[in-house]
Each structure stands twice: as structure tokens, then as C-alpha cells.
């Protein structure tokens, strides 16, 4: 049986668990000067560093993150 491939998102989240990778990822998002891209980058880093459970327990956390970059 062939091993299952890992989705791009799963690999990204795994990589973003490394603080240096997460920092570089956010820096690239900032350089793009595109709010939607930065917003998604912040969400991905939060997912990697804290997990999606933060959004279950703090449903407004995502809105707070988006508000920070506006």
C-alpha cells in the first residue's frame, strides 16, 4: 500500500509550529501588503501555534486578529 500524501495545508501548519518558520511566513505576508493575505497568514500561524480550539473557546478571537491588521 502506498503512503498517503499530506495535504498542503497540513504540511503548512506543521511547518508553522516552528517559531522561525512562523516569523518568516508573517514577514512575507507583511511584504505582500495585502490585508486578506496577512489575515489568512495570521489565522494559519494561530492554528499552528495554539490550535483551532482557541476559536471554539474564544469565538471572537478571529475577529480580534482581523481587526488588528486594519
MARTI-61621 format. One line per field, with one value per residue: x negated, y, z negated of N, C-alpha, C in turn; residue number from 1. Coordinates in Angstrom, 2 decimals, decimal comma, m for minus. Last residue first. Example, Ala and Ser with C-alpha at 12.3 -4.5 7.8 and 13.67 -1.06 7.14 Angstrom:
2
nu <- c(m12,85  m13,19)
nv <- c(m2,25  m5,69)
nw <- c(m7,08  m7,80)
cau <- c(m13,67  m12,30)
cav <- c(m1,06  m4,50)
caw <- c(m7,14  m7,80)
cu <- c(m12,90  m13,20)
cv <- c(0,03  m3,30)
cw <- c(m7,87  m7,80)
gudo <- c(2  1)
//
This chain:
70
nu <- c(6,25  5,15  6,89  9,12  8,30  8,17  10,85  12,05  10,91  12,04  14,66  14,72  12,93  13,28  12,88  10,51  8,79  8,70  6,86  3,66  1,39  m0,24  1,47  3,44  1,82  0,96  3,41  4,15  2,06  2,64  5,11  4,25  2,51  4,35  5,96  4,11  1,08  m1,69  m3,74  m5,07  m3,44  m4,03  m6,70  m6,36  m4,96  m7,03  m8,98  m7,57  m7,25  m9,90  m10,49  m8,70  m7,08  m4,59  m4,62  m4,75  m2,09  m0,77  m1,77  m0,73  2,01  2,13  1,41  1,69  m0,35  0,52  0,12  m1,93  m0,53  m0,84)
nv <- c(46,02  44,14  43,76  42,56  39,93  39,25  39,58  37,59  35,36  35,55  35,07  32,55  30,90  28,20  27,88  29,09  27,43  25,12  25,10  26,03  27,47  27,34  26,85  28,81  31,08  30,81  31,06  33,69  35,09  34,49  35,74  38,42  38,68  38,47  40,69  42,90  43,00  43,29  41,52  41,83  40,32  37,76  37,59  37,64  35,26  33,47  34,02  33,16  30,44  29,61  30,12  28,40  25,74  25,45  25,64  22,98  22,20  23,89  22,86  20,27  20,86  22,18  20,13  16,82  14,07  10,86  7,61  5,07  2,20  m1,18)
nw <- c(m10,41  m12,03  m14,18  m13,11  m12,91  m15,62  m16,38  m14,88  m16,17  m18,71  m19,19  m20,37  m22,20  m21,88  m19,16  m18,69  m20,07  m18,58  m16,59  m17,94  m18,43  m16,14  m13,95  m14,21  m14,07  m11,42  m10,05  m10,76  m9,52  m6,84  m6,52  m6,84  m4,69  m2,60  m3,07  m2,83  m1,42  m1,40  m1,26  m3,65  m5,34  m4,41  m5,15  m7,95  m8,36  m7,66  m9,57  m11,87  m11,34  m11,35  m14,03  m15,44  m14,01  m13,09  m10,37  m9,52  m10,03  m8,26  m5,82  m5,88  m5,77  m3,26  m1,46  m2,88  m2,26  m0,91  m2,24  m0,79  0,82  0,00)
cau <- c(6,97  4,42  5,53  9,19  8,56  6,98  9,82  12,38  10,62  10,58  14,33  15,21  12,97  13,45  14,05  11,67  8,95  9,56  8,16  4,67  2,35  m0,83  0,27  3,82  2,57  m0,02  2,62  5,00  2,21  1,37  5,02  5,28  2,00  3,25  6,55  4,76  2,43  m0,83  m2,76  m5,68  m3,51  m2,65  m6,34  m7,13  m4,29  m5,74  m9,27  m8,03  m6,06  m9,10  m11,25  m8,59  m8,42  m4,78  m4,42  m5,93  m3,20  m0,52  m1,99  m2,19  1,47  2,48  0,60  2,24  0,07  m0,17  0,99  m1,61  m1,31  0,00)
cav <- c(47,05  44,48  44,24  43,97  40,68  39,16  40,37  38,99  35,61  35,67  36,38  32,71  32,35  28,77  27,27  29,67  28,81  25,14  25,69  25,07  27,29  27,57  26,04  27,40  30,79  30,77  29,84  32,56  35,14  34,09  34,27  37,85  38,78  37,50  39,35  42,56  42,59  44,46  41,48  42,40  41,78  38,27  37,56  38,69  36,53  33,43  34,26  34,54  31,30  29,48  30,80  29,86  26,24  25,19  26,87  23,85  21,51  24,01  24,25  20,46  20,11  22,88  21,34  17,99  15,06  12,14  8,72  6,00  3,44  0,00)
caw <- c(m9,62  m10,81  m14,42  m13,49  m11,68  m14,78  m17,02  m14,60  m14,75  m18,54  m18,65  m19,00  m22,05  m23,22  m19,78  m18,04  m20,54  m19,77  m16,28  m17,53  m19,52  m17,45  m14,17  m14,15  m15,30  m12,50  m9,93  m11,14  m10,98  m7,42  m6,40  m7,71  m6,06  m2,70  m3,09  m4,10  m1,05  m1,58  m0,17  m2,43  m5,51  m4,32  m3,73  m7,28  m8,63  m6,96  m8,15  m11,74  m11,50  m10,12  m12,97  m15,54  m14,28  m14,52  m11,13  m9,39  m10,69  m9,70  m6,20  m5,88  m6,91  m4,49  m1,56  m2,19  m3,23  m0,84  m1,88  m1,87  0,90  0,00)
cu <- c(6,54  5,13  4,84  7,80  8,56  7,15  8,56  11,34  10,93  10,23  12,83  14,87  13,44  13,54  14,34  12,97  10,19  9,75  9,07  5,98  3,36  0,11  m0,23  2,62  2,96  0,67  1,60  4,21  3,06  1,44  3,73  5,23  2,98  2,69  5,48  5,35  3,15  0,60  m1,81  m4,70  m4,07  m2,63  m4,94  m6,81  m5,03  m4,99  m7,98  m8,29  m6,43  m7,89  m10,51  m9,36  m8,34  m6,16  m4,47  m5,82  m4,46  m1,65  m1,84  m2,54  m0,04  1,90  0,86  1,31  0,59  0,43  0,18  m0,74  m0,94  m0,89)
cv <- c(48,42  45,54  44,74  44,56  42,18  40,00  40,41  39,92  37,06  35,98  36,57  34,05  32,67  30,30  27,93  29,07  29,45  26,55  25,78  25,77  26,19  27,22  26,15  26,51  29,32  30,47  29,71  31,25  33,97  34,07  33,77  36,32  38,17  37,50  38,28  41,15  42,12  44,20  42,68  42,44  42,45  39,78  38,12  38,75  37,69  34,75  34,32  34,89  32,76  30,40  30,75  30,62  27,78  25,65  26,66  25,10  22,38  23,34  24,42  21,88  20,29  22,18  22,05  19,18  16,27  13,10  10,01  7,14  4,35  1,25)
cw <- c(m10,03  m9,97  m13,16  m13,70  m11,98  m13,52  m16,17  m15,20  m14,40  m17,10  m18,43  m18,37  m20,64  m23,20  m21,12  m18,59  m19,94  m20,30  m17,49  m17,29  m19,21  m18,61  m15,61  m14,47  m15,33  m13,83  m11,05  m11,09  m11,47  m8,95  m7,02  m7,70  m7,04  m4,12  m3,24  m4,15  m2,33  m1,11  m0,22  m1,27  m4,26  m4,46  m3,53  m5,78  m7,95  m7,13  m7,34  m10,27  m11,33  m10,18  m11,64  m14,46  m14,32  m14,97  m12,64  m10,26  m10,67  m10,49  m7,71  m6,31  m7,02  m5,71  m2,89  m2,39  m2,45  m1,87  m1,83  m1,37  m0,27  0,00)
gudo <- c(70  69  68  67  66  65  64  63  62  61  60  59  58  57  56  55  54  53  52  51  50  49  48  47  46  45  44  43  42  41  40  39  38  37  36  35  34  33  32  31  30  29  28  27  26  25  24  23  22  21  20  19  18  17  16  15  14  13  12  11  10  9  8  7  6  5  4  3  2  1)
//
